Amino acid sequence: MEIEDYVALEDRFAAHNYDPLDIILDRGRGAWVWDIQGRRYIDFLGGYSAVSQGHCHPRILQAMVDQASKLPMASRAFGNAQLPLFAQELCELARYEMMLPMNTGAEAVETALKAARKWGYSVKGVPEGKAEVITFHGNFHGRTITLVSFSSEQQYRAGYGPLTPGFRTIPFGDTEALEDSLNRNTVAILVEPIQAEGGVVVPPQGYFRQMRGICDRDRILLLADEIQTGLGRTGTLFALDWEGIRPDVLILGKALSGGFYPVSAVLADRQVLGLFSPGDHGSTFGGNPLACAVAREALRVLVEEDLAGNARAQGDYLLGRLARMESDLVADVRGRGLLVGIQVRDKAGQARTLVSALKDQGVLCKETRGNVIRLSPPLVITRDELEWALERIERVLRGDRGGS
């Protein structure tokens, strides 16, 4: 089959909720992927940060094969030999007392919101049905009806009403707006340390220290969605580590499985997650042995290969090179570690055009918010691989499409 055949099949039989580039990937290794015609590309999207450990990392692959050959699935109606070890290792790494395993990032965010509301009613004493959660313009936490209810993207909300109440959405990075939004029924603040899908928006330094102080003062839970920023992506284990902030609830996913399997988790101390009783919440696949075995090895790879350190070193180099680049197309370069956004000027047209040009040069990435090119390569990327990609990125952004 040719590329056109696959495209036609997907167009006919799959719902049109994505608009992929005209490329059909077949295999991957490390920072690289190959299409069905054997052409090699460097992956600068990394599965939206899910493939931080690189494509087909051999250790994670072996852990998956080993567990799949023994017991891939067991209902939480019974115990399994992987979940207790995963829970202990994740809690000790992240420094929390308890965790609750789920599958997707959206499920984990929903779980955190349920925990926050339950805490608000049973501990803070908010009147039943009155709990409010503060969210931020430009956020992206998933696409369930509840999560799009507080999205500032009209497309995400249109056609899905009635939307879930109980959320107040305010400007990101504005402490005064945060103070003005609070009331006695505020139970939580749900925030991304960096708004990745929102255009790689980095708030002012000190913003989260102020937010932490407000939460402590007013008995409000700080919920950090580190699904895209956590587990080494920004050069520290978690992005909020840059300000020395410990959220009350930590939400993880994506790189938690190294891209092999849907695994997510919510972490908090006993005063929050200890409020759940049997039957309050659950998932058929959440905490299954295959997921836990994969996640355990993914965490070991993250730590033992010092992927956060590599993200910091390579990210500094990437940001430095892009900032020094002379291009009339580029309005701004921002980010932290290996999560970088290139904002293009209006005259450059849609960032999609540049993303397509980069694909033709062998670099795969993604546009977001219309005018931002998002770069988030696997954290295993080497300096030589980064140089290879940067040569092509600079070529496209300077308007030279001649080479490949």
Contacts in CASP RR format, 6 or more apart in sequence:
PFRMAT RR
TARGET T0000
AUTHOR 0000-0000-0000
METHOD contacts of the structure
MODEL  1
MEIEDYVALEDRFAAHNYDPLDIILDRGRGAWVWDIQGRRYIDFLGGYSA
VSQGHCHPRILQAMVDQASKLPMASRAFGNAQLPLFAQELCELARYEMML
PMNTGAEAVETALKAARKWGYSVKGVPEGKAEVITFHGNFHGRTITLVSF
SSEQQYRAGYGPLTPGFRTIPFGDTEALEDSLNRNTVAILVEPIQAEGGV
VVPPQGYFRQMRGICDRDRILLLADEIQTGLGRTGTLFALDWEGIRPDVL
ILGKALSGGFYPVSAVLADRQVLGLFSPGDHGSTFGGNPLACAVAREALR
VLVEEDLAGNARAQGDYLLGRLARMESDLVADVRGRGLLVGIQVRDKAGQ
ARTLVSALKDQGVLCKETRGNVIRLSPPLVITRDELEWALERIERVLRGD
RGGS
1 36 0 8 1.000
3 22 0 8 1.000
3 23 0 8 1.000
3 24 0 8 1.000
3 35 0 8 1.000
3 36 0 8 1.000
3 37 0 8 1.000
6 24 0 8 1.000
6 36 0 8 1.000
7 22 0 8 1.000
7 24 0 8 1.000
21 355 0 8 1.000
21 356 0 8 1.000
21 359 0 8 1.000
21 364 0 8 1.000
23 35 0 8 1.000
23 41 0 8 1.000
23 359 0 8 1.000
23 364 0 8 1.000
24 35 0 8 1.000
24 36 0 8 1.000
25 33 0 8 1.000
25 34 0 8 1.000
25 35 0 8 1.000
25 36 0 8 1.000
26 34 0 8 1.000
26 35 0 8 1.000
26 36 0 8 1.000
26 38 0 8 1.000
27 33 0 8 1.000
27 34 0 8 1.000
27 56 0 8 1.000
28 34 0 8 1.000
28 43 0 8 1.000
28 55 0 8 1.000
28 56 0 8 1.000
29 55 0 8 1.000
29 56 0 8 1.000
30 54 0 8 1.000
30 55 0 8 1.000
30 56 0 8 1.000
30 57 0 8 1.000
30 378 0 8 1.000
30 380 0 8 1.000
31 42 0 8 1.000
31 43 0 8 1.000
31 54 0 8 1.000
31 55 0 8 1.000
31 377 0 8 1.000
31 378 0 8 1.000
31 380 0 8 1.000
31 381 0 8 1.000
31 382 0 8 1.000
31 385 0 8 1.000
32 40 0 8 1.000
32 41 0 8 1.000
32 42 0 8 1.000
32 43 0 8 1.000
32 55 0 8 1.000
32 385 0 8 1.000
33 40 0 8 1.000
33 41 0 8 1.000
33 43 0 8 1.000
33 55 0 8 1.000
33 364 0 8 1.000
34 40 0 8 1.000
34 41 0 8 1.000
35 41 0 8 1.000
39 362 0 8 1.000
40 362 0 8 1.000
41 359 0 8 1.000
41 362 0 8 1.000
41 363 0 8 1.000
41 364 0 8 1.000
42 362 0 8 1.000
42 363 0 8 1.000
42 364 0 8 1.000
42 377 0 8 1.000
42 385 0 8 1.000
42 388 0 8 1.000
42 389 0 8 1.000
43 51 0 8 1.000
43 55 0 8 1.000
43 364 0 8 1.000
43 377 0 8 1.000
43 378 0 8 1.000
44 358 0 8 1.000
44 363 0 8 1.000
44 364 0 8 1.000
44 365 0 8 1.000
44 375 0 8 1.000
44 376 0 8 1.000
44 377 0 8 1.000
44 389 0 8 1.000
45 364 0 8 1.000
45 365 0 8 1.000
45 366 0 8 1.000
45 374 0 8 1.000
45 376 0 8 1.000
45 377 0 8 1.000
46 52 0 8 1.000
46 54 0 8 1.000
46 376 0 8 1.000
46 377 0 8 1.000
46 378 0 8 1.000
47 254 0 8 1.000
47 259 0 8 1.000
47 376 0 8 1.000
48 196 0 8 1.000
48 197 0 8 1.000
48 228 0 8 1.000
48 254 0 8 1.000
48 366 0 8 1.000
48 376 0 8 1.000
49 196 0 8 1.000
49 227 0 8 1.000
49 228 0 8 1.000
49 229 0 8 1.000
49 230 0 8 1.000
49 233 0 8 1.000
49 254 0 8 1.000
49 255 0 8 1.000
49 339 0 8 1.000
49 376 0 8 1.000
50 253 0 8 1.000
50 254 0 8 1.000
50 255 0 8 1.000
50 257 0 8 1.000
50 258 0 8 1.000
50 259 0 8 1.000
51 255 0 8 1.000
51 258 0 8 1.000
51 259 0 8 1.000
51 378 0 8 1.000
52 231 0 8 1.000
52 232 0 8 1.000
52 233 0 8 1.000
52 254 0 8 1.000
52 255 0 8 1.000
52 258 0 8 1.000
52 302 0 8 1.000
52 307 0 8 1.000
52 378 0 8 1.000
52 379 0 8 1.000
52 380 0 8 1.000
53 60 0 8 1.000
53 255 0 8 1.000
53 258 0 8 1.000
53 259 0 8 1.000
53 298 0 8 1.000
53 301 0 8 1.000
53 302 0 8 1.000
53 305 0 8 1.000
53 307 0 8 1.000
53 378 0 8 1.000
53 379 0 8 1.000
53 380 0 8 1.000
54 258 0 8 1.000
54 378 0 8 1.000
54 379 0 8 1.000
54 380 0 8 1.000
55 378 0 8 1.000
57 258 0 8 1.000
57 298 0 8 1.000
57 301 0 8 1.000
57 380 0 8 1.000
59 297 0 8 1.000
59 300 0 8 1.000
59 301 0 8 1.000
60 257 0 8 1.000
60 258 0 8 1.000
60 260 0 8 1.000
60 294 0 8 1.000
60 297 0 8 1.000
60 298 0 8 1.000
60 301 0 8 1.000
61 260 0 8 1.000
62 297 0 8 1.000
63 293 0 8 1.000
63 294 0 8 1.000
63 296 0 8 1.000
63 297 0 8 1.000
64 260 0 8 1.000
64 261 0 8 1.000
64 290 0 8 1.000
64 293 0 8 1.000
64 294 0 8 1.000
64 297 0 8 1.000
66 293 0 8 1.000
67 82 0 8 1.000
67 289 0 8 1.000
67 290 0 8 1.000
67 293 0 8 1.000
67 294 0 8 1.000
68 290 0 8 1.000
70 289 0 8 1.000
71 80 0 8 1.000
71 289 0 8 1.000
71 290 0 8 1.000
72 288 0 8 1.000
72 289 0 8 1.000
72 290 0 8 1.000
73 285 0 8 1.000
73 288 0 8 1.000
73 289 0 8 1.000
73 290 0 8 1.000
74 80 0 8 1.000
74 288 0 8 1.000
74 289 0 8 1.000
75 284 0 8 1.000
76 282 0 8 1.000
76 283 0 8 1.000
76 284 0 8 1.000
76 286 0 8 1.000
76 287 0 8 1.000
80 287 0 8 1.000
80 288 0 8 1.000
80 289 0 8 1.000
80 292 0 8 1.000
81 289 0 8 1.000
82 287 0 8 1.000
82 289 0 8 1.000
82 290 0 8 1.000
82 292 0 8 1.000
82 293 0 8 1.000
82 296 0 8 1.000
83 101 0 8 1.000
83 287 0 8 1.000
83 289 0 8 1.000
83 292 0 8 1.000
85 292 0 8 1.000
85 296 0 8 1.000
86 101 0 8 1.000
86 287 0 8 1.000
86 292 0 8 1.000
86 293 0 8 1.000
86 295 0 8 1.000
86 296 0 8 1.000
87 98 0 8 1.000
87 99 0 8 1.000
87 101 0 8 1.000
89 296 0 8 1.000
89 299 0 8 1.000
90 99 0 8 1.000
90 252 0 8 1.000
90 265 0 8 1.000
90 267 0 8 1.000
90 295 0 8 1.000
90 299 0 8 1.000
91 97 0 8 1.000
91 98 0 8 1.000
91 99 0 8 1.000
91 267 0 8 1.000
93 237 0 8 1.000
93 299 0 8 1.000
93 303 0 8 1.000
94 237 0 8 1.000
94 238 0 8 1.000
94 250 0 8 1.000
94 252 0 8 1.000
94 267 0 8 1.000
95 246 0 8 1.000
96 250 0 8 1.000
96 267 0 8 1.000
96 268 0 8 1.000
96 269 0 8 1.000
97 268 0 8 1.000
97 269 0 8 1.000
97 270 0 8 1.000
97 273 0 8 1.000
98 267 0 8 1.000
98 268 0 8 1.000
98 269 0 8 1.000
98 270 0 8 1.000
98 272 0 8 1.000
98 273 0 8 1.000
98 274 0 8 1.000
99 265 0 8 1.000
99 266 0 8 1.000
99 267 0 8 1.000
99 273 0 8 1.000
100 111 0 8 1.000
100 115 0 8 1.000
100 265 0 8 1.000
100 266 0 8 1.000
100 267 0 8 1.000
100 273 0 8 1.000
100 276 0 8 1.000
100 281 0 8 1.000
101 263 0 8 1.000
101 264 0 8 1.000
101 265 0 8 1.000
101 283 0 8 1.000
101 286 0 8 1.000
101 287 0 8 1.000
101 291 0 8 1.000
101 292 0 8 1.000
102 108 0 8 1.000
102 111 0 8 1.000
102 264 0 8 1.000
102 265 0 8 1.000
102 266 0 8 1.000
102 283 0 8 1.000
102 286 0 8 1.000
103 262 0 8 1.000
103 263 0 8 1.000
103 264 0 8 1.000
103 283 0 8 1.000
103 285 0 8 1.000
103 286 0 8 1.000
103 291 0 8 1.000
104 253 0 8 1.000
104 262 0 8 1.000
104 264 0 8 1.000
105 142 0 8 1.000
105 227 0 8 1.000
105 251 0 8 1.000
105 253 0 8 1.000
105 254 0 8 1.000
105 264 0 8 1.000
106 141 0 8 1.000
106 142 0 8 1.000
106 143 0 8 1.000
106 144 0 8 1.000
106 147 0 8 1.000
107 264 0 8 1.000
107 283 0 8 1.000
108 227 0 8 1.000
108 251 0 8 1.000
108 252 0 8 1.000
108 253 0 8 1.000
108 264 0 8 1.000
108 265 0 8 1.000
108 266 0 8 1.000
109 141 0 8 1.000
109 142 0 8 1.000
109 147 0 8 1.000
109 190 0 8 1.000
109 225 0 8 1.000
109 227 0 8 1.000
109 251 0 8 1.000
110 144 0 8 1.000
110 146 0 8 1.000
110 147 0 8 1.000
111 266 0 8 1.000
111 281 0 8 1.000
112 190 0 8 1.000
112 223 0 8 1.000
112 225 0 8 1.000
112 249 0 8 1.000
112 251 0 8 1.000
112 266 0 8 1.000
113 133 0 8 1.000
113 146 0 8 1.000
113 188 0 8 1.000
113 190 0 8 1.000
113 223 0 8 1.000
114 281 0 8 1.000
115 249 0 8 1.000
115 266 0 8 1.000
115 268 0 8 1.000
115 272 0 8 1.000
115 273 0 8 1.000
115 275 0 8 1.000
115 276 0 8 1.000
116 131 0 8 1.000
116 133 0 8 1.000
116 187 0 8 1.000
116 188 0 8 1.000
116 190 0 8 1.000
116 221 0 8 1.000
116 223 0 8 1.000
116 249 0 8 1.000
116 272 0 8 1.000
117 131 0 8 1.000
117 133 0 8 1.000
117 187 0 8 1.000
117 188 0 8 1.000
118 275 0 8 1.000
118 276 0 8 1.000
118 280 0 8 1.000
119 187 0 8 1.000
119 188 0 8 1.000
119 221 0 8 1.000
119 271 0 8 1.000
119 272 0 8 1.000
119 275 0 8 1.000
120 126 0 8 1.000
120 131 0 8 1.000
120 187 0 8 1.000
120 221 0 8 1.000
121 128 0 8 1.000
121 129 0 8 1.000
121 131 0 8 1.000
122 275 0 8 1.000
123 271 0 8 1.000
123 275 0 8 1.000
124 187 0 8 1.000
124 219 0 8 1.000
126 184 0 8 1.000
126 185 0 8 1.000
126 187 0 8 1.000
127 185 0 8 1.000
130 185 0 8 1.000
131 166 0 8 1.000
131 185 0 8 1.000
131 187 0 8 1.000
132 166 0 8 1.000
132 167 0 8 1.000
132 168 0 8 1.000
132 183 0 8 1.000
132 185 0 8 1.000
132 186 0 8 1.000
132 187 0 8 1.000
133 150 0 8 1.000
133 166 0 8 1.000
133 167 0 8 1.000
133 168 0 8 1.000
133 186 0 8 1.000
133 187 0 8 1.000
133 188 0 8 1.000
133 189 0 8 1.000
133 190 0 8 1.000
133 223 0 8 1.000
134 167 0 8 1.000
134 168 0 8 1.000
134 169 0 8 1.000
134 170 0 8 1.000
134 178 0 8 1.000
134 181 0 8 1.000
134 182 0 8 1.000
134 186 0 8 1.000
134 188 0 8 1.000
134 189 0 8 1.000
134 190 0 8 1.000
135 141 0 8 1.000
135 150 0 8 1.000
135 167 0 8 1.000
135 168 0 8 1.000
135 169 0 8 1.000
135 170 0 8 1.000
135 189 0 8 1.000
135 190 0 8 1.000
135 191 0 8 1.000
136 169 0 8 1.000
136 170 0 8 1.000
136 171 0 8 1.000
136 172 0 8 1.000
136 173 0 8 1.000
136 191 0 8 1.000
136 192 0 8 1.000
136 195 0 8 1.000
137 152 0 8 1.000
137 169 0 8 1.000
137 170 0 8 1.000
137 171 0 8 1.000
137 172 0 8 1.000
138 151 0 8 1.000
138 152 0 8 1.000
138 153 0 8 1.000
138 172 0 8 1.000
138 195 0 8 1.000
138 198 0 8 1.000
138 201 0 8 1.000
139 150 0 8 1.000
139 151 0 8 1.000
139 152 0 8 1.000
139 169 0 8 1.000
139 172 0 8 1.000
139 190 0 8 1.000
139 191 0 8 1.000
139 192 0 8 1.000
139 195 0 8 1.000
139 198 0 8 1.000
140 151 0 8 1.000
140 153 0 8 1.000
140 192 0 8 1.000
140 195 0 8 1.000
140 196 0 8 1.000
140 197 0 8 1.000
140 198 0 8 1.000
141 147 0 8 1.000
141 190 0 8 1.000
141 192 0 8 1.000
141 225 0 8 1.000
142 148 0 8 1.000
143 156 0 8 1.000
145 160 0 8 1.000
145 161 0 8 1.000
145 163 0 8 1.000
145 164 0 8 1.000
146 164 0 8 1.000
148 156 0 8 1.000
148 157 0 8 1.000
148 160 0 8 1.000
148 163 0 8 1.000
149 157 0 8 1.000
149 163 0 8 1.000
149 164 0 8 1.000
149 165 0 8 1.000
149 167 0 8 1.000
150 167 0 8 1.000
150 169 0 8 1.000
151 157 0 8 1.000
152 169 0 8 1.000
157 163 0 8 1.000
168 181 0 8 1.000
170 177 0 8 1.000
170 178 0 8 1.000
170 180 0 8 1.000
170 181 0 8 1.000
171 177 0 8 1.000
172 191 0 8 1.000
172 195 0 8 1.000
172 201 0 8 1.000
172 203 0 8 1.000
173 203 0 8 1.000
173 204 0 8 1.000
173 207 0 8 1.000
175 207 0 8 1.000
175 210 0 8 1.000
175 211 0 8 1.000
175 214 0 8 1.000
178 189 0 8 1.000
178 210 0 8 1.000
178 211 0 8 1.000
178 214 0 8 1.000
179 214 0 8 1.000
182 214 0 8 1.000
182 218 0 8 1.000
182 220 0 8 1.000
186 218 0 8 1.000
186 220 0 8 1.000
187 220 0 8 1.000
187 221 0 8 1.000
188 220 0 8 1.000
188 221 0 8 1.000
188 222 0 8 1.000
188 223 0 8 1.000
188 249 0 8 1.000
189 211 0 8 1.000
189 215 0 8 1.000
189 220 0 8 1.000
189 221 0 8 1.000
189 222 0 8 1.000
189 223 0 8 1.000
190 223 0 8 1.000
190 225 0 8 1.000
191 208 0 8 1.000
191 211 0 8 1.000
191 222 0 8 1.000
191 223 0 8 1.000
191 224 0 8 1.000
191 225 0 8 1.000
192 224 0 8 1.000
192 225 0 8 1.000
192 226 0 8 1.000
192 228 0 8 1.000
192 229 0 8 1.000
193 208 0 8 1.000
193 224 0 8 1.000
193 226 0 8 1.000
193 229 0 8 1.000
193 234 0 8 1.000
193 238 0 8 1.000
193 239 0 8 1.000
193 240 0 8 1.000
193 242 0 8 1.000
194 200 0 8 1.000
194 201 0 8 1.000
194 202 0 8 1.000
194 203 0 8 1.000
194 228 0 8 1.000
194 229 0 8 1.000
194 234 0 8 1.000
194 239 0 8 1.000
194 335 0 8 1.000
194 336 0 8 1.000
194 339 0 8 1.000
195 201 0 8 1.000
196 228 0 8 1.000
196 229 0 8 1.000
196 339 0 8 1.000
196 368 0 8 1.000
196 374 0 8 1.000
196 376 0 8 1.000
197 228 0 8 1.000
197 368 0 8 1.000
197 369 0 8 1.000
197 374 0 8 1.000
198 368 0 8 1.000
198 369 0 8 1.000
198 372 0 8 1.000
199 341 0 8 1.000
199 343 0 8 1.000
199 368 0 8 1.000
199 369 0 8 1.000
199 372 0 8 1.000
199 374 0 8 1.000
200 334 0 8 1.000
200 335 0 8 1.000
200 339 0 8 1.000
200 340 0 8 1.000
200 341 0 8 1.000
200 368 0 8 1.000
200 372 0 8 1.000
200 374 0 8 1.000
201 334 0 8 1.000
202 334 0 8 1.000
202 335 0 8 1.000
202 336 0 8 1.000
205 243 0 8 1.000
206 243 0 8 1.000
207 243 0 8 1.000
208 240 0 8 1.000
208 243 0 8 1.000
208 245 0 8 1.000
209 243 0 8 1.000
209 244 0 8 1.000
209 245 0 8 1.000
211 222 0 8 1.000
211 245 0 8 1.000
212 222 0 8 1.000
212 245 0 8 1.000
212 246 0 8 1.000
214 220 0 8 1.000
215 221 0 8 1.000
215 222 0 8 1.000
215 248 0 8 1.000
221 248 0 8 1.000
221 249 0 8 1.000
221 272 0 8 1.000
222 245 0 8 1.000
222 247 0 8 1.000
222 248 0 8 1.000
222 249 0 8 1.000
223 247 0 8 1.000
223 248 0 8 1.000
223 249 0 8 1.000
223 251 0 8 1.000
224 238 0 8 1.000
224 240 0 8 1.000
224 245 0 8 1.000
224 247 0 8 1.000
224 249 0 8 1.000
224 250 0 8 1.000
224 251 0 8 1.000
225 251 0 8 1.000
226 238 0 8 1.000
226 239 0 8 1.000
226 240 0 8 1.000
226 250 0 8 1.000
226 251 0 8 1.000
226 252 0 8 1.000
227 251 0 8 1.000
227 252 0 8 1.000
227 253 0 8 1.000
227 254 0 8 1.000
227 264 0 8 1.000
228 254 0 8 1.000
228 339 0 8 1.000
228 376 0 8 1.000
229 238 0 8 1.000
229 239 0 8 1.000
229 339 0 8 1.000
230 237 0 8 1.000
230 238 0 8 1.000
230 239 0 8 1.000
230 252 0 8 1.000
230 255 0 8 1.000
231 237 0 8 1.000
231 238 0 8 1.000
231 252 0 8 1.000
231 253 0 8 1.000
231 254 0 8 1.000
231 255 0 8 1.000
231 256 0 8 1.000
231 299 0 8 1.000
231 302 0 8 1.000
232 238 0 8 1.000
232 255 0 8 1.000
232 302 0 8 1.000
232 307 0 8 1.000
232 308 0 8 1.000
232 309 0 8 1.000
232 311 0 8 1.000
232 379 0 8 1.000
233 239 0 8 1.000
233 255 0 8 1.000
233 311 0 8 1.000
233 337 0 8 1.000
233 338 0 8 1.000
233 339 0 8 1.000
233 376 0 8 1.000
233 379 0 8 1.000
234 242 0 8 1.000
234 311 0 8 1.000
234 335 0 8 1.000
234 336 0 8 1.000
234 337 0 8 1.000
234 338 0 8 1.000
234 339 0 8 1.000
235 308 0 8 1.000
235 309 0 8 1.000
235 311 0 8 1.000
235 312 0 8 1.000
235 315 0 8 1.000
235 336 0 8 1.000
235 337 0 8 1.000
235 338 0 8 1.000
236 242 0 8 1.000
236 308 0 8 1.000
236 312 0 8 1.000
237 308 0 8 1.000
238 250 0 8 1.000
239 336 0 8 1.000
240 246 0 8 1.000
240 247 0 8 1.000
242 336 0 8 1.000
248 268 0 8 1.000
248 269 0 8 1.000
248 272 0 8 1.000
249 266 0 8 1.000
249 267 0 8 1.000
249 268 0 8 1.000
249 272 0 8 1.000
250 266 0 8 1.000
250 267 0 8 1.000
250 268 0 8 1.000
251 264 0 8 1.000
251 265 0 8 1.000
251 266 0 8 1.000
251 267 0 8 1.000
252 264 0 8 1.000
252 265 0 8 1.000
252 266 0 8 1.000
252 267 0 8 1.000
253 263 0 8 1.000
253 264 0 8 1.000
253 265 0 8 1.000
254 264 0 8 1.000
255 298 0 8 1.000
255 302 0 8 1.000
256 263 0 8 1.000
256 264 0 8 1.000
256 265 0 8 1.000
256 295 0 8 1.000
256 298 0 8 1.000
256 299 0 8 1.000
257 263 0 8 1.000
257 291 0 8 1.000
257 294 0 8 1.000
257 295 0 8 1.000
257 298 0 8 1.000
258 294 0 8 1.000
258 298 0 8 1.000
258 301 0 8 1.000
259 298 0 8 1.000
260 294 0 8 1.000
260 298 0 8 1.000
261 290 0 8 1.000
261 291 0 8 1.000
261 294 0 8 1.000
262 285 0 8 1.000
262 291 0 8 1.000
263 291 0 8 1.000
263 292 0 8 1.000
263 294 0 8 1.000
263 295 0 8 1.000
263 298 0 8 1.000
265 295 0 8 1.000
266 273 0 8 1.000
267 273 0 8 1.000
285 291 0 8 1.000
301 307 0 8 1.000
302 308 0 8 1.000
302 379 0 8 1.000
305 380 0 8 1.000
307 379 0 8 1.000
307 380 0 8 1.000
308 379 0 8 1.000
310 379 0 8 1.000
310 380 0 8 1.000
310 381 0 8 1.000
311 337 0 8 1.000
311 338 0 8 1.000
311 379 0 8 1.000
312 337 0 8 1.000
314 337 0 8 1.000
314 338 0 8 1.000
314 381 0 8 1.000
314 382 0 8 1.000
314 383 0 8 1.000
314 386 0 8 1.000
315 337 0 8 1.000
315 338 0 8 1.000
315 340 0 8 1.000
316 337 0 8 1.000
317 383 0 8 1.000
317 386 0 8 1.000
318 337 0 8 1.000
318 338 0 8 1.000
318 340 0 8 1.000
318 375 0 8 1.000
318 386 0 8 1.000
318 390 0 8 1.000
319 333 0 8 1.000
319 335 0 8 1.000
319 337 0 8 1.000
319 340 0 8 1.000
321 390 0 8 1.000
321 394 0 8 1.000
322 330 0 8 1.000
322 333 0 8 1.000
322 340 0 8 1.000
322 342 0 8 1.000
322 390 0 8 1.000
322 393 0 8 1.000
323 333 0 8 1.000
325 333 0 8 1.000
325 394 0 8 1.000
325 397 0 8 1.000
325 398 0 8 1.000
326 398 0 8 1.000
327 394 0 8 1.000
327 397 0 8 1.000
327 398 0 8 1.000
327 399 0 8 1.000
328 345 0 8 1.000
328 347 0 8 1.000
329 344 0 8 1.000
329 345 0 8 1.000
329 347 0 8 1.000
329 348 0 8 1.000
329 354 0 8 1.000
329 397 0 8 1.000
329 398 0 8 1.000
329 399 0 8 1.000
330 342 0 8 1.000
330 343 0 8 1.000
330 344 0 8 1.000
330 345 0 8 1.000
330 397 0 8 1.000
331 343 0 8 1.000
331 344 0 8 1.000
331 345 0 8 1.000
331 371 0 8 1.000
332 342 0 8 1.000
332 343 0 8 1.000
333 340 0 8 1.000
333 341 0 8 1.000
333 342 0 8 1.000
333 343 0 8 1.000
334 340 0 8 1.000
334 341 0 8 1.000
334 343 0 8 1.000
335 341 0 8 1.000
338 375 0 8 1.000
338 376 0 8 1.000
338 377 0 8 1.000
338 379 0 8 1.000
338 381 0 8 1.000
339 374 0 8 1.000
339 375 0 8 1.000
339 376 0 8 1.000
340 374 0 8 1.000
340 375 0 8 1.000
340 376 0 8 1.000
341 372 0 8 1.000
341 373 0 8 1.000
341 374 0 8 1.000
341 375 0 8 1.000
342 351 0 8 1.000
342 372 0 8 1.000
342 373 0 8 1.000
342 375 0 8 1.000
342 397 0 8 1.000
343 371 0 8 1.000
343 372 0 8 1.000
344 351 0 8 1.000
344 354 0 8 1.000
344 371 0 8 1.000
344 372 0 8 1.000
344 373 0 8 1.000
346 371 0 8 1.000
348 354 0 8 1.000
348 371 0 8 1.000
349 371 0 8 1.000
350 367 0 8 1.000
350 370 0 8 1.000
350 371 0 8 1.000
351 367 0 8 1.000
351 368 0 8 1.000
351 370 0 8 1.000
351 371 0 8 1.000
351 372 0 8 1.000
351 373 0 8 1.000
352 367 0 8 1.000
352 370 0 8 1.000
354 367 0 8 1.000
354 373 0 8 1.000
354 396 0 8 1.000
354 397 0 8 1.000
355 365 0 8 1.000
355 366 0 8 1.000
355 367 0 8 1.000
355 373 0 8 1.000
357 396 0 8 1.000
357 401 0 8 1.000
358 364 0 8 1.000
358 365 0 8 1.000
358 373 0 8 1.000
358 392 0 8 1.000
358 393 0 8 1.000
358 396 0 8 1.000
360 401 0 8 1.000
360 404 0 8 1.000
361 392 0 8 1.000
361 395 0 8 1.000
361 396 0 8 1.000
361 401 0 8 1.000
361 403 0 8 1.000
361 404 0 8 1.000
362 392 0 8 1.000
362 404 0 8 1.000
363 389 0 8 1.000
363 392 0 8 1.000
363 393 0 8 1.000
363 396 0 8 1.000
365 373 0 8 1.000
365 374 0 8 1.000
365 375 0 8 1.000
366 373 0 8 1.000
366 374 0 8 1.000
367 373 0 8 1.000
367 374 0 8 1.000
368 374 0 8 1.000
375 393 0 8 1.000
377 386 0 8 1.000
377 389 0 8 1.000
395 401 0 8 1.000
395 402 0 8 1.000
395 403 0 8 1.000
END
